[in-house]
Each structure stands twice: as C-alpha cells, then as structure tokens.
Amino acid sequence: MASELIPSERVAAGSPNGLPVHVLVARESGTGNCHVVTVYRPDPALWSSDFKTRRQS
C-alpha cells in the first residue's frame, strides 16, 4: 500500500473543563473523509494567549 500525503489543518477547540485543545485533521480530497492525526494540549509558552497563533521563537 502506497503512502500518500493529504492536506491537514489544525483546529483549536476547548475541552469540557475549559482547557485548550488542538486537533490536527487531514481530509481526503476525493472522498471528503476526515482523519484525526493527533490531539494535544498546546504549551502556553509556545502559543499566544488565545492558543490560535504560535509565538515567534
């Protein structure tokens, strides 16, 4: 089976307890199927206060 790269995007969301969560999803253009690649809690030292913009290093 060949491995293919498909476009992905990060979605910023909030968890039920109010903590920020980032979800990286990839969508297949042909089928529209969406795949969750990873889910993580962003490090406040690396992200802006709204957790939508990565800080400059």
Gaussian input, Z-matrix of N, CA and C with variables (Angstrom, degrees):
# hf/3-21g

backbone

0 1
 N
 C     1     B1
 C     2     B2     1     A1
 N     3     B3     2     A2     1     D1
 C     4     B4     3     A3     2     D2
 C     5     B5     4     A4     3     D3
 N     6     B6     5     A5     4     D4
 C     7     B7     6     A6     5     D5
 C     8     B8     7     A7     6     D6
 N     9     B9     8     A8     7     D7
 C    10    B10     9     A9     8     D8
 C    11    B11    10    A10     9     D9
 N    12    B12    11    A11    10    D10
 C    13    B13    12    A12    11    D11
 C    14    B14    13    A13    12    D12
 N    15    B15    14    A14    13    D13
 C    16    B16    15    A15    14    D14
 C    17    B17    16    A16    15    D15
 N    18    B18    17    A17    16    D16
 C    19    B19    18    A18    17    D17
 C    20    B20    19    A19    18    D18
 N    21    B21    20    A20    19    D19
 C    22    B22    21    A21    20    D20
 C    23    B23    22    A22    21    D21
 N    24    B24    23    A23    22    D22
 C    25    B25    24    A24    23    D23
 C    26    B26    25    A25    24    D24
 N    27    B27    26    A26    25    D25
 C    28    B28    27    A27    26    D26
 C    29    B29    28    A28    27    D27
 N    30    B30    29    A29    28    D28
 C    31    B31    30    A30    29    D29
 C    32    B32    31    A31    30    D30
 N    33    B33    32    A32    31    D31
 C    34    B34    33    A33    32    D32
 C    35    B35    34    A34    33    D33
 N    36    B36    35    A35    34    D34
 C    37    B37    36    A36    35    D35
 C    38    B38    37    A37    36    D36
 N    39    B39    38    A38    37    D37
 C    40    B40    39    A39    38    D38
 C    41    B41    40    A40    39    D39
 N    42    B42    41    A41    40    D40
 C    43    B43    42    A42    41    D41
 C    44    B44    43    A43    42    D42
 N    45    B45    44    A44    43    D43
 C    46    B46    45    A45    44    D44
 C    47    B47    46    A46    45    D45
 N    48    B48    47    A47    46    D46
 C    49    B49    48    A48    47    D47
 C    50    B50    49    A49    48    D48
 N    51    B51    50    A50    49    D49
 C    52    B52    51    A51    50    D50
 C    53    B53    52    A52    51    D51
 N    54    B54    53    A53    52    D52
 C    55    B55    54    A54    53    D53
 C    56    B56    55    A55    54    D54
 N    57    B57    56    A56    55    D55
 C    58    B58    57    A57    56    D56
 C    59    B59    58    A58    57    D57
 N    60    B60    59    A59    58    D58
 C    61    B61    60    A60    59    D59
 C    62    B62    61    A61    60    D60
 N    63    B63    62    A62    61    D61
 C    64    B64    63    A63    62    D62
 C    65    B65    64    A64    63    D63
 N    66    B66    65    A65    64    D64
 C    67    B67    66    A66    65    D65
 C    68    B68    67    A67    66    D66
 N    69    B69    68    A68    67    D67
 C    70    B70    69    A69    68    D68
 C    71    B71    70    A70    69    D69
 N    72    B72    71    A71    70    D70
 C    73    B73    72    A72    71    D71
 C    74    B74    73    A73    72    D72
 N    75    B75    74    A74    73    D73
 C    76    B76    75    A75    74    D74
 C    77    B77    76    A76    75    D75
 N    78    B78    77    A77    76    D76
 C    79    B79    78    A78    77    D77
 C    80    B80    79    A79    78    D78
 N    81    B81    80    A80    79    D79
 C    82    B82    81    A81    80    D80
 C    83    B83    82    A82    81    D81
 N    84    B84    83    A83    82    D82
 C    85    B85    84    A84    83    D83
 C    86    B86    85    A85    84    D84
 N    87    B87    86    A86    85    D85
 C    88    B88    87    A87    86    D86
 C    89    B89    88    A88    87    D87
 N    90    B90    89    A89    88    D88
 C    91    B91    90    A90    89    D89
 C    92    B92    91    A91    90    D90
 N    93    B93    92    A92    91    D91
 C    94    B94    93    A93    92    D92
 C    95    B95    94    A94    93    D93
 N    96    B96    95    A95    94    D94
 C    97    B97    96    A96    95    D95
 C    98    B98    97    A97    96    D96
 N    99    B99    98    A98    97    D97
 C   100   B100    99    A99    98    D98
 C   101   B101   100   A100    99    D99
 N   102   B102   101   A101   100   D100
 C   103   B103   102   A102   101   D101
 C   104   B104   103   A103   102   D102
 N   105   B105   104   A104   103   D103
 C   106   B106   105   A105   104   D104
 C   107   B107   106   A106   105   D105
 N   108   B108   107   A107   106   D106
 C   109   B109   108   A108   107   D107
 C   110   B110   109   A109   108   D108
 N   111   B111   110   A110   109   D109
 C   112   B112   111   A111   110   D110
 C   113   B113   112   A112   111   D111
 N   114   B114   113   A113   112   D112
 C   115   B115   114   A114   113   D113
 C   116   B116   115   A115   114   D114
 N   117   B117   116   A116   115   D115
 C   118   B118   117   A117   116   D116
 C   119   B119   118   A118   117   D117
 N   120   B120   119   A119   118   D118
 C   121   B121   120   A120   119   D119
 C   122   B122   121   A121   120   D120
 N   123   B123   122   A122   121   D121
 C   124   B124   123   A123   122   D122
 C   125   B125   124   A124   123   D123
 N   126   B126   125   A125   124   D124
 C   127   B127   126   A126   125   D125
 C   128   B128   127   A127   126   D126
 N   129   B129   128   A128   127   D127
 C   130   B130   129   A129   128   D128
 C   131   B131   130   A130   129   D129
 N   132   B132   131   A131   130   D130
 C   133   B133   132   A132   131   D131
 C   134   B134   133   A133   132   D132
 N   135   B135   134   A134   133   D133
 C   136   B136   135   A135   134   D134
 C   137   B137   136   A136   135   D135
 N   138   B138   137   A137   136   D136
 C   139   B139   138   A138   137   D137
 C   140   B140   139   A139   138   D138
 N   141   B141   140   A140   139   D139
 C   142   B142   141   A141   140   D140
 C   143   B143   142   A142   141   D141
 N   144   B144   143   A143   142   D142
 C   145   B145   144   A144   143   D143
 C   146   B146   145   A145   144   D144
 N   147   B147   146   A146   145   D145
 C   148   B148   147   A147   146   D146
 C   149   B149   148   A148   147   D147
 N   150   B150   149   A149   148   D148
 C   151   B151   150   A150   149   D149
 C   152   B152   151   A151   150   D150
 N   153   B153   152   A152   151   D151
 C   154   B154   153   A153   152   D152
 C   155   B155   154   A154   153   D153
 N   156   B156   155   A155   154   D154
 C   157   B157   156   A156   155   D155
 C   158   B158   157   A157   156   D156
 N   159   B159   158   A158   157   D157
 C   160   B160   159   A159   158   D158
 C   161   B161   160   A160   159   D159
 N   162   B162   161   A161   160   D160
 C   163   B163   162   A162   161   D161
 C   164   B164   163   A163   162   D162
 N   165   B165   164   A164   163   D163
 C   166   B166   165   A165   164   D164
 C   167   B167   166   A166   165   D165
 N   168   B168   167   A167   166   D166
 C   169   B169   168   A168   167   D167
 C   170   B170   169   A169   168   D168

   B1=1.4561
   B2=1.5232
   B3=1.2974
   B4=1.4590
   B5=1.5245
   B6=1.3118
   B7=1.4598
   B8=1.5224
   B9=1.3257
   B10=1.4613
   B11=1.5220
   B12=1.3142
   B13=1.4565
   B14=1.5175
   B15=1.3156
   B16=1.4568
   B17=1.5220
   B18=1.3310
   B19=1.4615
   B20=1.5248
   B21=1.3300
   B22=1.4605
   B23=1.5199
   B24=1.3242
   B25=1.4531
   B26=1.5190
   B27=1.3360
   B28=1.4605
   B29=1.5168
   B30=1.3088
   B31=1.4586
   B32=1.5232
   B33=1.3292
   B34=1.4614
   B35=1.5203
   B36=1.3191
   B37=1.4624
   B38=1.5243
   B39=1.2924
   B40=1.4576
   B41=1.5106
   B42=1.3138
   B43=1.4598
   B44=1.5278
   B45=1.3266
   B46=1.4701
   B47=1.5303
   B48=1.3517
   B49=1.4614
   B50=1.5298
   B51=1.3517
   B52=1.4479
   B53=1.5177
   B54=1.3282
   B55=1.4592
   B56=1.5296
   B57=1.3436
   B58=1.4678
   B59=1.5211
   B60=1.3151
   B61=1.4602
   B62=1.5250
   B63=1.3263
   B64=1.4613
   B65=1.5213
   B66=1.3126
   B67=1.4586
   B68=1.5241
   B69=1.3331
   B70=1.4575
   B71=1.5188
   B72=1.3352
   B73=1.4641
   B74=1.5245
   B75=1.3119
   B76=1.4605
   B77=1.5183
   B78=1.3326
   B79=1.4646
   B80=1.5248
   B81=1.3238
   B82=1.4588
   B83=1.5229
   B84=1.3347
   B85=1.4623
   B86=1.5289
   B87=1.3057
   B88=1.4610
   B89=1.5158
   B90=1.3345
   B91=1.4612
   B92=1.5222
   B93=1.3388
   B94=1.4547
   B95=1.5180
   B96=1.3462
   B97=1.4578
   B98=1.5181
   B99=1.3210
   B100=1.4542
   B101=1.5307
   B102=1.3394
   B103=1.4650
   B104=1.5224
   B105=1.3272
   B106=1.4603
   B107=1.5215
   B108=1.3403
   B109=1.4542
   B110=1.5203
   B111=1.3237
   B112=1.4620
   B113=1.5222
   B114=1.3168
   B115=1.4613
   B116=1.5188
   B117=1.3421
   B118=1.4604
   B119=1.5183
   B120=1.3365
   B121=1.4557
   B122=1.5247
   B123=1.3201
   B124=1.4584
   B125=1.5329
   B126=1.3227
   B127=1.4630
   B128=1.5301
   B129=1.3421
   B130=1.4648
   B131=1.5337
   B132=1.3239
   B133=1.4682
   B134=1.5248
   B135=1.3360
   B136=1.4557
   B137=1.5274
   B138=1.3428
   B139=1.4687
   B140=1.5223
   B141=1.3368
   B142=1.4645
   B143=1.5269
   B144=1.3242
   B145=1.4658
   B146=1.5301
   B147=1.3496
   B148=1.4738
   B149=1.5261
   B150=1.3447
   B151=1.4729
   B152=1.5269
   B153=1.3385
   B154=1.4682
   B155=1.5237
   B156=1.3365
   B157=1.4600
   B158=1.5208
   B159=1.3467
   B160=1.4642
   B161=1.5302
   B162=1.3311
   B163=1.4681
   B164=1.5239
   B165=1.3225
   B166=1.4603
   B167=1.5194
   B168=1.3375
   B169=1.4675
   B170=1.5032
   A1=108.97
   A2=117.69
   A3=122.40
   A4=110.43
   A5=115.47
   A6=120.93
   A7=108.66
   A8=116.90
   A9=122.01
   A10=109.33
   A11=115.90
   A12=120.48
   A13=108.20
   A14=116.24
   A15=120.44
   A16=108.06
   A17=118.07
   A18=120.43
   A19=111.84
   A20=114.82
   A21=119.35
   A22=109.22
   A23=115.52
   A24=121.21
   A25=109.50
   A26=115.12
   A27=121.22
   A28=108.20
   A29=116.00
   A30=122.09
   A31=107.06
   A32=116.98
   A33=121.49
   A34=107.89
   A35=115.50
   A36=120.64
   A37=109.10
   A38=116.16
   A39=121.58
   A40=110.04
   A41=115.69
   A42=120.32
   A43=108.64
   A44=118.07
   A45=120.14
   A46=113.47
   A47=116.99
   A48=118.94
   A49=112.25
   A50=117.32
   A51=121.85
   A52=115.56
   A53=118.49
   A54=120.98
   A55=109.98
   A56=116.98
   A57=119.11
   A58=111.35
   A59=115.89
   A60=122.81
   A61=107.58
   A62=116.71
   A63=121.59
   A64=108.29
   A65=115.75
   A66=122.37
   A67=107.01
   A68=117.31
   A69=121.62
   A70=107.12
   A71=116.18
   A72=121.39
   A73=110.12
   A74=116.04
   A75=122.70
   A76=107.95
   A77=116.28
   A78=120.84
   A79=109.48
   A80=115.01
   A81=120.58
   A82=108.77
   A83=116.06
   A84=118.93
   A85=112.49
   A86=118.10
   A87=120.84
   A88=114.01
   A89=116.50
   A90=120.26
   A91=113.66
   A92=116.11
   A93=119.49
   A94=112.75
   A95=116.79
   A96=119.72
   A97=110.17
   A98=116.17
   A99=122.18
   A100=108.57
   A101=115.35
   A102=121.25
   A103=109.07
   A104=117.13
   A105=121.17
   A106=107.11
   A107=116.43
   A108=121.64
   A109=109.77
   A110=117.16
   A111=121.43
   A112=109.61
   A113=115.57
   A114=123.53
   A115=106.34
   A116=116.72
   A117=118.46
   A118=110.89
   A119=115.56
   A120=121.63
   A121=106.84
   A122=118.44
   A123=121.18
   A124=112.32
   A125=115.70
   A126=122.69
   A127=108.36
   A128=118.89
   A129=121.18
   A130=113.08
   A131=118.06
   A132=120.81
   A133=111.91
   A134=117.54
   A135=121.67
   A136=113.76
   A137=116.93
   A138=120.79
   A139=110.83
   A140=115.91
   A141=121.25
   A142=109.56
   A143=115.56
   A144=119.60
   A145=113.20
   A146=118.23
   A147=120.08
   A148=112.07
   A149=117.13
   A150=124.20
   A151=113.18
   A152=117.35
   A153=120.66
   A154=112.30
   A155=117.96
   A156=121.78
   A157=109.47
   A158=115.93
   A159=120.41
   A160=108.72
   A161=116.34
   A162=120.96
   A163=110.41
   A164=116.16
   A165=121.77
   A166=108.50
   A167=116.53
   A168=118.87
   A169=112.11
   D1=126.64
   D2=-179.17
   D3=-78.89
   D4=143.19
   D5=177.58
   D6=-92.17
   D7=131.11
   D8=-179.92
   D9=-122.77
   D10=143.02
   D11=173.14
   D12=-87.08
   D13=133.92
   D14=175.82
   D15=-123.25
   D16=149.85
   D17=-178.11
   D18=-57.80
   D19=143.08
   D20=178.58
   D21=-133.80
   D22=163.20
   D23=176.77
   D24=-149.05
   D25=153.90
   D26=178.55
   D27=-97.09
   D28=134.55
   D29=178.28
   D30=-115.94
   D31=125.42
   D32=176.85
   D33=-92.34
   D34=132.78
   D35=-178.51
   D36=-144.66
   D37=175.67
   D38=175.87
   D39=-117.03
   D40=145.20
   D41=178.13
   D42=-86.88
   D43=168.03
   D44=-179.94
   D45=-58.13
   D46=-26.96
   D47=179.90
   D48=-90.74
   D49=8.12
   D50=174.82
   D51=90.07
   D52=-2.20
   D53=178.95
   D54=-80.44
   D55=144.98
   D56=178.59
   D57=-70.83
   D58=148.18
   D59=178.43
   D60=-138.06
   D61=138.65
   D62=173.21
   D63=-111.17
   D64=135.28
   D65=178.64
   D66=-122.14
   D67=123.32
   D68=176.17
   D69=-97.49
   D70=119.28
   D71=-177.92
   D72=-121.47
   D73=148.98
   D74=176.60
   D75=-123.51
   D76=135.84
   D77=-179.01
   D78=-118.69
   D79=128.67
   D80=176.90
   D81=-75.87
   D82=126.71
   D83=-176.27
   D84=-67.84
   D85=-35.76
   D86=-177.24
   D87=-71.47
   D88=-40.11
   D89=-174.96
   D90=-106.47
   D91=-21.19
   D92=-175.40
   D93=80.65
   D94=-0.30
   D95=178.00
   D96=-61.29
   D97=139.62
   D98=-178.32
   D99=-112.97
   D100=135.06
   D101=-178.78
   D102=-122.05
   D103=131.12
   D104=174.08
   D105=-80.36
   D106=121.11
   D107=-179.14
   D108=-88.34
   D109=-48.42
   D110=177.90
   D111=-159.23
   D112=158.40
   D113=176.00
   D114=-132.65
   D115=133.00
   D116=-179.68
   D117=-152.06
   D118=160.10
   D119=173.26
   D120=-92.72
   D121=121.05
   D122=-177.01
   D123=-68.76
   D124=143.86
   D125=177.73
   D126=-76.59
   D127=121.15
   D128=-178.90
   D129=-58.23
   D130=-25.54
   D131=178.93
   D132=-71.29
   D133=-20.45
   D134=-176.51
   D135=-103.12
   D136=-11.27
   D137=-174.85
   D138=-125.44
   D139=154.83
   D140=176.28
   D141=-63.69
   D142=170.91
   D143=-176.07
   D144=-61.97
   D145=-24.75
   D146=177.52
   D147=-91.92
   D148=0.20
   D149=177.57
   D150=62.01
   D151=22.60
   D152=178.86
   D153=-106.91
   D154=-18.00
   D155=-177.40
   D156=-126.24
   D157=128.87
   D158=177.14
   D159=-73.42
   D160=135.21
   D161=178.32
   D162=-67.76
   D163=149.93
   D164=174.80
   D165=-71.69
   D166=138.26
   D167=179.33
   D168=-97.77

